[in-house]
């Protein structure tokens, strides 16, 4: 067997996708390639564990198969070697192996997805034999491919599949530079809990792992939880975390807005950090069910103007329900995420720009978020950065424990909101714009300078007082608060005279050319000199 470095591994995996090009649509590559990659990896790791266990048991091969020696149990007849020995009904044998491995390992239930392995019109025996033979060229155990490299190669493959799937990729993939920006802002710490209610392939949860590790912490101390509606994508997220060497995490399938899975005492579980790039402007999001939401995600305490009080300084607060529009779930995601944040926690979410200024019920919810002093940052990023949509997006950062500001006259007001205009920070592409890690860090630097040093950059960042936002009727359109300075051309008197002289000479030359042309056409030119 040959030892693979990261680049060779990436090339090897991408070549596997080429094998199924034609019978399988590019948007479905992930449905077939990832389960086979995962199957090969866990079987090769099992073999390494088995070899080690045989030595520890004094050569007892049967005892070495005991579950205590293995992270994942591979039942008899379900190993990679068993499957590739077949030359007929290969898809059936592959499917049976997947089903039995899932049954033998509770934490792997459903992880291989629901691909049509037995559909010979799409996957003939010859095609599957070629595909499995390609994967069989290399040993993919931990001794040959470290968890870090396997995880990076997996992420590489997700990105390549997203490029191929293009518009459909928006359902499962967020550009990693955007993820990096959100995670840097949230700055998850050792021992904290992280939740992504629209986790896709798990990229945001993985970035929190990288962030903690890069800052010298042990990511194994993190509590990671995510929910994803799509079966295939949810399975890929779990494979992704496993292949990165993570074991203590929970990824579950289901519709987060209609049926949130993470509950404690029949209420939403709360986390230190909540992070997501939910589907933009979801039409069928569950409006009717939310009108009486059992988790009170849409309930706010508001002043009741109709309640009289003997003490004029006292204000009665009442519970009031605010629903996102019936055909647009953007604010429902914000409400769900905020309800899932601990009292001293924080959240970051990517949404379309419309959430900043749309009226109606969205204005009412936006107003409550501002009145409750929970919105901290609004960041506008460039257009056409995301798969599936060319519209510009924004990032909202909310914290539940923001401290109000005491003014010089002793009055207490809500804290200001930081606005960052990063629409010009990107690399232009032919079909799609991109944001590099350096550019992501450039935006993060604007945030850090403003937050930690109070340093504002004209045209890019500004702390906006709550009163000004209130005067603008809670419209958060970034252009209202962060405007680029007009570039005025200045010149010396000498430069102005020189420019005037040049232009006069050009005018005289043009007049002579016109006169010559007119004479050539037979026109008489009257001398007015």
N, C-alpha and C positions, 0 to 999 in steps of 0.2 A: 504494500500500500504506500501511496505517495503523500508526503506532508504538504498541506495546502497553505499558502499565505493568503491574506485577505483579498488581494486583487485577483489571484487565480480562482479563489472560491467564488467571487462575484461573477467572473466570466463563466465559470462552470455552471452556475445556477441560471444565468441569463440564457445560455445556450439550451438549457432544458426547455425554456419557453418556446424557442424556435422549433423544437420538435413537434409541438402540438399546434403550431400556426397553420391555419387553414380549417381543420375540423372544429377548432375551438376559437371563439371570438376573443379578441384581445381583452375585452372587459371581464372575461371569465378565466383568464390565465391563473389568477390567484386561487380560484376555486379548486384547481387540479394540482398545481405545482406545490403549493404550501403543504397540503396534507402528505404528499409523497416525501417532501424534504423532512417534515417532522417525523414521519415513520422511519426514515433512514437514520436520522439522528438518534432517536430513542433506542433503536435496535443496536446501533453501534456503541452507544453509551452502556446499554445493558450488557453487551459482550465484554466491555472493559471491567464493569463491576463484577461480572461472573468470573472473569480470570482472577481478579483480586480476591474474591470470596473463596475460590478453590484453594488458593494458597493459604488463606486464613483458616480454612477448615481441614487442612492437612490432606488435601486432594479429594475431598468428598464432593463430587460434582452435583449430586442430587441436593445435598444440603445447601450448596452454594446458590441454588435457585430460589431459596426461601425469600419472602418479601423483605425481610429485615436487611438484606444486602442490596436492595434495589430501590431506587426512587420511583421507578415505573415498572410494573410487572408485565412481562410479555408472556402470555399464555402459550402452552404447548401448541405447535403447529401454526403459530401466528407471527413468527419472526420474519424479518426481511428475506432471509435465505430460503424460508419455506415458500414464500410467495413467488420469488423470481425463479424457482424451480419449475413452475408451471408454464406450459406453452399454449394451453387452451383455457378458455374462460378465465383469462387473467384478471379481468375486472371483477368478476364474481369472487375470486379468491382474495383479491385486495380488499374488497368491501367486507368480506367475512372477517378478515384479520382486523380491520378497523373496528368493527362492531364488538368483537371479543375483547380487544384491548380496552375499549371504552367501558365495557361491562366489568372488567377486572380492576379498573382504576376509577374510583368514584369521582376524583377531581378532573378526569378527562372526558366526562360524559359529553357527547356531542362535539368534541373538539375536531373531529375529522370532517365535519360539515355534512352536506347532503348532495354531493356531486353524483352524477349519473354514471357510475363506474361500469355498469353492466350494459350501457347503451353502445352496442358495437357499431352503429352507424356513425357515431362520433369518435369512439375509442375502440378501434379494432384490436385484436390480440397482437397483431404485428406492431401497431403503434405503441401500445403499452409495453411490449417487450423492449422496444427501442428506447422508450423513455426510462424504464427501470434500469436498463443496461447502462444508460448514460449516468444515472445517479450511482450505479454500482462501481464506477471507475475509481472512486475515492472513498476512503474510510472517514466518516464524519463524527467520530467519537471525540471526547474532550481532550484526549492525548494528542490528537492530530489537529483539532480545531477548537481553540479556546472559546469559552462562552462569549467573551467580548467580540471576537471575530465573527462567530456565528450570528450573534445579535446584529452586528453591523451589516453583515451580508444580507440578512433577512430584511433589514430596513432599506438597504440598497434595492433589493428586489421589489419591495413595496413601492418605492419611488419610481422604478422603471415601469412597473405595471400601471401606476397612476399616469405616467406620461403616455402610455399606450392607450389607456382607457379614456383619457382626456376628460370630456364632460362628465362621464359617469364616475370619475375618480373623486369628485367632490363629496360623494357619499361616504367615503372611507378614509380620505387622506387630506391632511392639513400640511402645507409647506413647513418643513422642519425649522426654518428660520423664524417663522411666526410663532411656532410652539416654543422655541428657545426664548423669544421675547417675553411671552406670557409667564413662562416658568421663572425667568430671571426676576421679573417684577414681583411675583408671589414669594419667591425665595423660600421654598420649603426647607424645613429644618429636620434634623435627626429626631426620630420618634413621632413625627406628625402624621396625621391621616390625610390622604389625598383622594379626591373623588372626581370622576369625569362622567357625567350623566349621558354623554353622547360620544362614547370613547372610540368609535371607529376601530382602527387596527391597534389601538393602545399607545399611539405615539406620544401623547401628552403625559401619560403615566410613566412611560419609559424615560422621558426627558427629566422628570423629577428625580428619577433614580440617578441619572447622569449628573444632575446638578448637585445632589447631596454628595455623591462620590468625589466630584471635582473639588468640592469644598472641604474635603478631608473627613467626611462623615461616613457612617456605615449605612448604605441604603436598605439593608435587611431590616433595619429598625422601622422603616416606613410601613404604614398600613395603606394598601392600594386597593381601591374599589372602582369599578366601572360598569356601566350598563350600555348595551347596544341592541338596537332593534333587529338589525339584519343578522340572520343566522350565520351566513358564511363569514361576515366581517367580525362577528363576535368570536367565532372559532379562531380566526386568524389572530385576533388580539391575544387570546390565551396562549396560542402557539408562540407568538412574539415574546411574551413575558417569560414563558418556559425556556425558550431558546436564548434568552438573555441571562439565564441562570437564576431567575426569580422563582420562588416557590410559594411565598406567603402573599397571595393576592386573591381577589375575587372579581371575576368578570362574569356578568350574568346577562341573559338575553331577555328582552322585553321592551315595551313602549314606556319610556320613562315618564312622559307627561300623563299617560293614562293609567299606568300601573308601575309606580316606582317600587323597586325590589328591596332597597336598603331601608329597613324600618327598625325602630326600637320602641316597644310598647305601643304599637299601632300608630306611631308618629314617625316622621322622616328622621332618619339618622343624620347627625350633624358632624361636619368635618372641619379640620383646620384650614384646608385649602380646597376650593372647588374650582375646576378649570374645564372649559369646553369650547368647541367650535361646533355648535349645533347646526342642523340643517336650516338654511336661510328661508325665512318667510313661509314656513310650513302651513299649508292650507287646511288639511284635516288633522288638527292637533288635539281635539277633544273639548271643544268649547262647551258643549252641552253638559258633559260630566263635570267640568270645572265650575259650573254655576253653583254647585253645592260640593265643592272639593273637600273631601274628608280630612285633608292635611292642612287646610287653611293657608294654602300657598298664595291665595289672592286676597287675603284679609289685611287691612291696615287700620291703625287707630288714628282717627281724624277728629278734629274739633267739630262740635255740633253747634252751629250758629243759632239753632232754634231753642236751645236750653238756656233758661234764665237762671241766674244765681244771685244770691244775696251778696256775695263777695264778687265785685266786678273783676278782680284780678284772677279769679279762678275760672278755668275753662274745663268743661266736661268733654272727655274723649269718648267716642263711640266706635264700635267695630263697623267697618264698611268694606264691601266687596268691590274689587276692581278687576274686570276681566279683559284679557287681551282680545283684539278683534276676532270675529268668528272665523275669518279666512286668513289669519296671519298670526302664527304662534311665537314670534320673536320675543315678546315680553313675557309670555308664559314660561319660556326657558329661563329668563332672568328671574322671574318669581320663584321657580322651582329651585334654582341654584342658590338664591339668597336664603330661602327657607332651609337649605341644607348646610348652611354655614354656621359654625359655632359663634357664640357671642363675641369672642375675641378673634374670629377667623377672617378670611378674606377670599375673594373670588375674582376671576378674570374670564371674560367671555368675548368671543369674536362674533360680530353681527353686522348686517348691512347698515349703511349710513342712515337709512330711514328711521331707525329707532331714536335718532337724535332730534328729529324735528316733526315727525308725523303727529297729527292732531287726534282728536276724538279720545277714545279710551286710552290710547297709548300716551297721550299728553297727561292724562290723569295719573297713570302709573308712574310716569317719569317724574311728575311733580311730587308724588309721595316718596320716591327714592331720594329726591333732593331735600325735601322737608325733613326726612328722617336722618339726614346728615351721613348717608352711607356711600354716596358716590364720591370717589376720590380722584379718578383719572379718566380722561377721554382722549384716545389716541386715534388719529385718522391715518390710515396707511394708503398706499398707492392703489390705483385701479388694476384689475386684471392680474392679481397675484394668485387667485384661487382657481382650482379646477372647476369647470362647470358654470362659472359666472364671470363676467367681465366687470361687474360693478365694484365700486370701492367699498371697503369694509372699515369698520372701526373696532377698537378694543375698549371695553369698559372694565374698570377695576373698582370693586366695591369693598369696603371694610365696615364691619359692624361696630367697631369701637372707636370711631373717629372722635377726637376731642373738639368740642365747640371752641370758638375763639372769643376771648374777652377783649372788648374794645376799650379805648382810652376813657370813654365816658362811663365805663363799668357795665355796659350792656353786653349780653352774651349772644353771639350769632353763630350760625352754622359755619363750618370751616369752608374755605375756598375750594374750588375744583381745579385741578391741573389739566389744561388743554395742551395737547401736543399735535402739531401739524407735521406729519412725516410723509405727506403725499409725494414729495419730490425725492425721497430716499428709496431708490430701486434701480434695477438694471433693466433697460428696455429690451424686449425680445420680439421676434417676428410674430409668434402666435400667442405668447404669454410673457408677461413681465415676471421678473424674479427678484427675490430679496436674499442677498448673501448673508452669511453669519456675521461678517463685519458690519454690514448695513443694519442688521438686527441689533447688534451691539451699539451702533451709533444712535439708534432710537432709544435704547435702554440708557445710554449715557445722558441723553436729554432729560430722561425721567430722574435719574440719580442726582444730577446737578441741581435740578429744580427742587427735589424732595429733601435732599440732605444739606444742600448749600444755599437754597433759596435763589439759585441762579437761573434767570429767565433769558431765553435767546429770542431776540426780536424776530418775529415771523415764524418761529418754530415752537416756542413753549411759553406759557403764561399761567400764573395762578389767578383765577377769576373769582372775585368776591361773590358770595351767595346773593347779595343784594342786586348785583348786576344781572345775574341769571334770572332772578325774580322779575326784574324790570323787563327782561326779554321774554317774559311769560313762559319760562322754563324751556325755551328752545335751546338746544345744545349744539346747533350747527357750528362747527369749528370755525368757519370763516367769520362768524360774528365776533369771535373773541381773539383769534390769532390771525392777524393780517400781515401779509408780506409788505415791507416798505416799498413805496414806488421808487423806481430807479430814475432819478433826474439827471439829465446830462448837463454838466457844467463845463464852461470853457472860458478862457481869458479873453480880454478885449482884442489882443493881437490875433488870437485864433478865430474870433468872430469876423474881424475885418478880412482876414485871409480867406475864410470860407465864403464871405460875401463876394470878394473879388473873383474867386474861382467860378462861382455860380453865374456872375454877370458875364464873364468870358464865355461860359458854356451857352448862355442865352444868346449872345451876339453871334456865336458860331451857328447856332440852330436857325437863327433868323436868316443869315446869309444862305444856308443850305436850302431853306424854304423858298427864298427869293429866286435862287438859281433854278429850282425845280419848277416854279410857276412860269418863269420866262421860257423854259424849255417846252412847256405845254401851250405857249402862245398867249399867255396872260400878260397884259401891260401893267407894269409896276409903277405907280405914281410916286414921284420923288417928293416927299414931304419935308425935305431938309431945307 
